Amino acid sequence: MATAWSMGPGTLEVPLSLFAKNRQRLAEQLKPGHIVVLQGGDEISHYDTDVNYVFRQEAYFTWVCGVREPGCYFALDVKTKKSYLFVPRLPEEYEVWMGKLLSCLEFKNIYGLDEVHYVDQLQEVLTALKPDTLLTLCGPNTDSGLTAKEAVFEGINEFNVDNEILFPIIAELRVFKTPEEIEVMRYVCKVSSDAHKQVMLYTRPGIMEYQCEAVFLEHCYRVGGCRHVSYTCICGSGHNAATLHYGHAAAPNSKQLRDGEMCLFDMGGNYAGYAADITCSFPANGKFTEDQKLIYEAVLAARDAVIREAKPGVLWPDMHLTANRAMLEHLKKGGLLKGDVESMIENGVNHILQPHGLGHLLGLDVHDVGGYLAHCPPRPASLSRLRTARALAPHMLLTVEPGCYFIPRLVDNAKNNPKQRDFFNWDVVDRFRGFGGVRIEDDVLITDDGVENLTFVPRTVAEIEDFMANGANFK
């Protein structure tokens, strides 16, 4: 029986005990007589064609069993702690086109589960277990506004089903990573960091944004075994760096890099379902101008303040404001802003230059679950873009991603707002129209007394310039 999974030599071996430990943690929160039933993801076709998107498993399903095939169900008997996988009963023809048909025993050995049956046996097997209640998953994702997929199958109406108990428990468990999960996160963050460094060495004026994206994708897959990335790659140069989610179909990383422009590249690999999320900002030509240095070092000061002060018990909204203050102070010293920093925040100047939150929980989803569960602090009215307001605690993983952007609509709004306009030195601000923006994003683990930064890329101006010029061995 297998004990681990990997993408081959040189890639991380993910122990199957990772998923067994998650099942144990979940069972400890539930009652004997409960049986958890989760439905995995299904393959999705390109519209009405017979071509499918490359399959990615649903995150809760991954968390509990690590099964990578589509069309499956999973059950956990809380009383006995036994795990049950249900796989599609595929026709013999499958073997001609898609590869060997695996037996239930082979699936059992691959995933280290107690029993494996076919999906059409789901009702029969569950009936034999005589559950008091089937627990299905149903709850809101506070980032997307969508609802987790609830398991449905033929015959489910014959059981007593509860769709409220499971969601808050399993979502909360996902917030706090086990040592095994942390090792996977260390790996995917290291692979993604190295891929970003390859992009930095490749970048020069005259190439296309999508070519930089291709370098990142190639390294993550060829070296790290990351078939997927965790979100659409953002490769914004010049004014595109002020588009926070650049890279989508209407803006497909298709601009040519020009001499004197900043690049903002936000990309993260994905391994065994676990996500990295890293942003590097640097000059296309490898040498900062004074204006570029001003903005970059303001954002770096914000990042450094959070890395220095984040620890268990600290509220995430306080970390957001700590970052804002550090950035605004630096911009004030550089002559772009004027006046009292606390008054700037009171009047929303921080939201003009950084309209997004400081960061988010990270794990099996790039914007991981658990930010605003029922027992958590609510979304602050004055910081509506924050993806969580929780107190930090050991074993949480989050991104720290302050930024400073010159978004034309927001800058113009500030100039026309009597409460905001007097904080800006407009002759200086006007130099930055078309500049784009800077974001620095690190993936961090909350420890017992601070943070462990899982991101390993050049960060200071001197480090970036040296690395891009000399290919320095930055680790």
ChimeraX attribute file (.defattr): number of C-alpha atoms within 10 A of each C-alpha:
attribute: neighborCount
match mode: 1-to-1
recipient: residues
	/A:1	12
	/A:2	12
	/A:3	13
	/A:4	15
	/A:5	16
	/A:6	14
	/A:7	16
	/A:8	10
	/A:9	10
	/A:10	10
	/A:11	18
	/A:12	19
	/A:13	16
	/A:14	20
	/A:15	16
	/A:16	19
	/A:17	15
	/A:18	19
	/A:19	24
	/A:20	20
	/A:21	16
	/A:22	19
	/A:23	21
	/A:24	15
	/A:25	16
	/A:26	19
	/A:27	21
	/A:28	12
	/A:29	12
	/A:30	18
	/A:31	13
	/A:32	15
	/A:33	16
	/A:34	20
	/A:35	28
	/A:36	24
	/A:37	25
	/A:38	24
	/A:39	22
	/A:40	25
	/A:41	21
	/A:42	14
	/A:43	13
	/A:44	14
	/A:45	13
	/A:46	9
	/A:47	8
	/A:48	7
	/A:49	7
	/A:50	8
	/A:51	10
	/A:52	12
	/A:53	9
	/A:54	10
	/A:55	15
	/A:56	19
	/A:57	21
	/A:58	22
	/A:59	20
	/A:60	23
	/A:61	20
	/A:62	19
	/A:63	25
	/A:64	23
	/A:65	25
	/A:66	22
	/A:67	22
	/A:68	18
	/A:69	15
	/A:70	18
	/A:71	16
	/A:72	20
	/A:73	24
	/A:74	23
	/A:75	24
	/A:76	25
	/A:77	23
	/A:78	22
	/A:79	15
	/A:80	11
	/A:81	17
	/A:82	16
	/A:83	21
	/A:84	22
	/A:85	25
	/A:86	23
	/A:87	25
	/A:88	15
	/A:89	16
	/A:90	11
	/A:91	8
	/A:92	10
	/A:93	10
	/A:94	11
	/A:95	12
	/A:96	9
	/A:97	8
	/A:98	8
	/A:99	9
	/A:100	10
	/A:101	15
	/A:102	12
	/A:103	14
	/A:104	17
	/A:105	13
	/A:106	14
	/A:107	19
	/A:108	18
	/A:109	16
	/A:110	16
	/A:111	23
	/A:112	20
	/A:113	19
	/A:114	13
	/A:115	16
	/A:116	20
	/A:117	21
	/A:118	17
	/A:119	20
	/A:120	14
	/A:121	13
	/A:122	22
	/A:123	15
	/A:124	11
	/A:125	16
	/A:126	18
	/A:127	12
	/A:128	8
	/A:129	11
	/A:130	13
	/A:131	20
	/A:132	14
	/A:133	17
	/A:134	23
	/A:135	25
	/A:136	24
	/A:137	23
	/A:138	18
	/A:139	20
	/A:140	17
	/A:141	18
	/A:142	17
	/A:143	17
	/A:144	8
	/A:145	9
	/A:146	10
	/A:147	12
	/A:148	16
	/A:149	17
	/A:150	15
	/A:151	18
	/A:152	13
	/A:153	12
	/A:154	10
	/A:155	11
	/A:156	14
	/A:157	9
	/A:158	9
	/A:159	15
	/A:160	11
	/A:161	18
	/A:162	15
	/A:163	15
	/A:164	13
	/A:165	14
	/A:166	20
	/A:167	19
	/A:168	17
	/A:169	16
	/A:170	21
	/A:171	19
	/A:172	14
	/A:173	18
	/A:174	22
	/A:175	21
	/A:176	19
	/A:177	19
	/A:178	17
	/A:179	11
	/A:180	15
	/A:181	23
	/A:182	19
	/A:183	15
	/A:184	23
	/A:185	28
	/A:186	18
	/A:187	21
	/A:188	30
	/A:189	28
	/A:190	21
	/A:191	28
	/A:192	30
	/A:193	29
	/A:194	22
	/A:195	26
	/A:196	29
	/A:197	25
	/A:198	18
	/A:199	22
	/A:200	29
	/A:201	17
	/A:202	14
	/A:203	23
	/A:204	19
	/A:205	15
	/A:206	13
	/A:207	15
	/A:208	18
	/A:209	22
	/A:210	19
	/A:211	17
	/A:212	23
	/A:213	22
	/A:214	13
	/A:215	18
	/A:216	27
	/A:217	24
	/A:218	16
	/A:219	20
	/A:220	27
	/A:221	19
	/A:222	11
	/A:223	15
	/A:224	25
	/A:225	23
	/A:226	25
	/A:227	17
	/A:228	19
	/A:229	23
	/A:230	20
	/A:231	17
	/A:232	16
	/A:233	25
	/A:234	26
	/A:235	28
	/A:236	31
	/A:237	30
	/A:238	22
	/A:239	20
	/A:240	24
	/A:241	28
	/A:242	23
	/A:243	18
	/A:244	20
	/A:245	15
	/A:246	22
	/A:247	22
	/A:248	11
	/A:249	8
	/A:250	8
	/A:251	14
	/A:252	16
	/A:253	22
	/A:254	15
	/A:255	17
	/A:256	17
	/A:257	23
	/A:258	18
	/A:259	15
	/A:260	17
	/A:261	24
	/A:262	29
	/A:263	28
	/A:264	28
	/A:265	30
	/A:266	26
	/A:267	25
	/A:268	29
	/A:269	32
	/A:270	30
	/A:271	28
	/A:272	27
	/A:273	25
	/A:274	25
	/A:275	27
	/A:276	31
	/A:277	29
	/A:278	26
	/A:279	24
	/A:280	24
	/A:281	24
	/A:282	28
	/A:283	28
	/A:284	25
	/A:285	21
	/A:286	23
	/A:287	21
	/A:288	20
	/A:289	12
	/A:290	9
	/A:291	13
	/A:292	20
	/A:293	16
	/A:294	18
	/A:295	23
	/A:296	25
	/A:297	18
	/A:298	27
	/A:299	29
	/A:300	25
	/A:301	21
	/A:302	28
	/A:303	27
	/A:304	15
	/A:305	18
	/A:306	23
	/A:307	19
	/A:308	10
	/A:309	15
	/A:310	22
	/A:311	22
	/A:312	18
	/A:313	12
	/A:314	14
	/A:315	17
	/A:316	23
	/A:317	21
	/A:318	15
	/A:319	24
	/A:320	23
	/A:321	19
	/A:322	18
	/A:323	27
	/A:324	30
	/A:325	21
	/A:326	21
	/A:327	28
	/A:328	27
	/A:329	19
	/A:330	20
	/A:331	20
	/A:332	19
	/A:333	12
	/A:334	15
	/A:335	14
	/A:336	21
	/A:337	23
	/A:338	17
	/A:339	12
	/A:340	13
	/A:341	20
	/A:342	15
	/A:343	13
	/A:344	22
	/A:345	16
	/A:346	13
	/A:347	15
	/A:348	18
	/A:349	25
	/A:350	20
	/A:351	18
	/A:352	19
	/A:353	20
	/A:354	24
	/A:355	21
	/A:356	20
	/A:357	21
	/A:358	28
	/A:359	22
	/A:360	24
	/A:361	24
	/A:362	26
	/A:363	28
	/A:364	25
	/A:365	18
	/A:366	21
	/A:367	23
	/A:368	22
	/A:369	27
	/A:370	28
	/A:371	24
	/A:372	18
	/A:373	20
	/A:374	9
	/A:375	10
	/A:376	13
	/A:377	14
	/A:378	14
	/A:379	17
	/A:380	12
	/A:381	8
	/A:382	11
	/A:383	17
	/A:384	13
	/A:385	16
	/A:386	21
	/A:387	24
	/A:388	27
	/A:389	21
	/A:390	20
	/A:391	15
	/A:392	20
	/A:393	21
	/A:394	17
	/A:395	20
	/A:396	21
	/A:397	27
	/A:398	25
	/A:399	25
	/A:400	29
	/A:401	25
	/A:402	28
	/A:403	29
	/A:404	26
	/A:405	25
	/A:406	24
	/A:407	25
	/A:408	14
	/A:409	9
	/A:410	17
	/A:411	20
	/A:412	13
	/A:413	14
	/A:414	20
	/A:415	15
	/A:416	11
	/A:417	12
	/A:418	11
	/A:419	15
	/A:420	19
	/A:421	17
	/A:422	15
	/A:423	21
	/A:424	21
	/A:425	14
	/A:426	14
	/A:427	10
	/A:428	14
	/A:429	14
	/A:430	13
	/A:431	11
	/A:432	19
	/A:433	14
	/A:434	17
	/A:435	22
	/A:436	24
	/A:437	30
	/A:438	29
	/A:439	28
	/A:440	24
	/A:441	25
	/A:442	25
	/A:443	27
	/A:444	25
	/A:445	24
	/A:446	20
	/A:447	17
	/A:448	12
	/A:449	13
	/A:450	18
	/A:451	23
	/A:452	14
	/A:453	18
	/A:454	22
	/A:455	24
	/A:456	19
	/A:457	23
	/A:458	22
	/A:459	16
	/A:460	13
	/A:461	19
	/A:462	11
	/A:463	14
	/A:464	25
	/A:465	20
	/A:466	17
	/A:467	19
	/A:468	24
	/A:469	14
	/A:470	10
	/A:471	14
	/A:472	14
	/A:473	8
	/A:474	13
	/A:475	11
